[in-house]
Structures are given as C-alpha cells and as structure tokens.
C-alpha cells in the first residue's frame, strides 16, 4: 500500500528537481525578446478614431474655456459698472445730506432768532 505512494513521491521529486539549463539557453531567451516593449498607449495612438476623438476633446475644451473666460470678463465688467453706479449714488446721497443738514441748521438758526425776538418783545 505504501509502494504506489512512494513511487509517486519519487517521480514527483525527480520531475521537480532543479536542473541546469542547456548551453545557450540565455542567448536563445534574449534573442526572442522584443527589442522595444510597446506601451499601452501605442496601440490607441495609432487608431484614427482615437486621434479624432482626442482632437475633438481638445477642441471642446478650448471652446468651453473660451466661453467661460468671456463670461468671467463680462461679469467683471458688470461688477465694475455697478461699482461706479454705487459710487455715484453715494456721492449724490452725500451731497443731498449736506444740503439737508444745511437746511436744518438754517431752520434751527431762524427758529432761534425768531424765539429771541419774541423774548425781547415780551
């Protein structure tokens, strides 16, 4: 009963035993190696459809970037115009407040003058 198992083990041991390679093995392996390893992208780069798709993607990116830049410039221009309008409105408001303060001061002065005159006449 142990003999078939021993035979199997012996055959496996002989089959899996390390053996020295034959003469010229390394030279044959090196000779069969490709000179240049192709990259993963080289296959795709040679495909016309990929080239067209890449060109279209670049074109879309340029157009989208241009549109976004133009929109940004328009927003800046609107912001500058709104700033100028706000500055003008604040100047007008400041001028109107000064006039109102002067008018209130004038009315106060006239009122004080009138009350002094009425005190003198009494």
C-alpha positions in Angstrom: 0.0 0.0 0.0 2.9 2.4 0.6 4.7 1.5 -2.5 2.5 3.3 -5.1 2.7 6.4 -2.9 6.4 6.1 -2.7 6.7 5.7 -6.4 4.5 8.8 -7.0 6.6 10.8 -4.5 9.8 9.6 -6.1 8.6 10.6 -9.6 7.4 14.0 -8.4 10.7 14.6 -6.7 12.6 13.7 -9.8 10.3 15.8 -12.0 10.6 18.8 -9.7 14.3 18.6 -9.1 16.4 21.6 -10.2 18.2 21.1 -13.4 20.8 23.3 -15.0 19.7 24.8 -18.3 21.2 23.6 -21.5 24.0 25.5 -23.2 22.9 28.7 -25.0 19.6 28.9 -23.1 20.1 32.5 -22.0 21.2 33.6 -25.5 18.0 32.0 -27.0 15.8 33.7 -24.5 17.4 37.1 -25.0 17.2 36.6 -28.8 13.5 36.0 -28.6 12.8 39.1 -26.5 11.2 42.1 -28.4 13.6 44.9 -29.0 11.2 47.6 -27.7 8.3 47.0 -25.4 5.2 48.7 -26.9 3.5 51.0 -24.5 -0.2 50.6 -23.6 -1.0 53.8 -25.4 0.9 53.0 -28.7 -2.0 50.8 -29.9 -4.6 53.5 -29.2 -2.4 56.3 -30.6 -2.3 54.5 -34.0 -6.1 54.3 -34.3 -7.6 57.1 -36.4 -10.8 57.1 -34.3 -8.8 57.8 -31.2 -6.9 60.6 -32.9 -10.2 62.2 -34.0 -11.7 61.8 -30.5 -8.7 63.3 -28.8 -8.7 66.2 -31.3 -12.4 66.8 -30.7 -11.9 66.6 -27.0 -9.1 69.2 -27.1 -11.3 71.5 -29.3 -14.3 71.2 -27.0 -12.0 72.0 -24.0 -10.7 75.1 -25.8 -14.2 76.3 -26.8 -15.5 75.7 -23.3 -12.6 77.5 -21.8 -13.0 80.5 -24.1 -16.7 80.7 -23.3 -16.0 80.5 -19.5 -13.3 83.2 -19.8 -15.7 85.5 -21.8 -18.4 85.0 -19.2 -15.9 85.8 -16.5 -14.8 89.0 -18.3 -18.5 90.1 -18.7 -19.2 89.5 -15.0 -16.1 91.6 -14.2 -17.3 94.4 -16.5 -20.8 94.3 -14.9 -19.3 94.4 -11.4 -17.1 97.4 -12.4 -20.2 99.2 -13.8 -22.2 98.5 -10.7 -19.4 99.8 -8.5 -19.2 103.0 -10.5 -23.0 103.5 -10.2 -22.8 102.8 -6.4 -20.0 105.4 -6.0 -22.1 108.0 -8.0 -25.2 107.2 -5.9 -23.2 107.6 -2.7 -21.8 110.9 -3.9 -25.2 112.2 -4.8 -26.6 111.0 -1.4 -23.7 112.7 0.4 -24.4 115.9 -1.4 -28.2 115.7 -0.6 -27.4 115.0 3.1 -25.1 118.0 3.2 -27.9 120.2 1.7 -30.4 118.8 4.2 -28.1 119.4 7.1 -27.5 123.0 6.0 -31.3 123.5 5.6 -31.9 122.0 9.1 -29.2 124.2 10.5 -30.7 127.2 8.8 -34.2 126.4 10.0 -32.7 125.9 13.6 -30.9 129.3 13.3 -34.0 131.0 12.0 -36.1 129.4 14.8 -33.5 130.6 17.5 -33.6 134.1 16.0 -37.3 134.2 16.0 -37.6 133.0 19.6 -35.0 135.6 20.7 -37.0 138.3 19.0 -40.2 137.2 20.7 -38.5 137.1 24.1 -37.3 140.7 23.5 -40.7 141.9 22.6 -42.3 140.4 25.7 
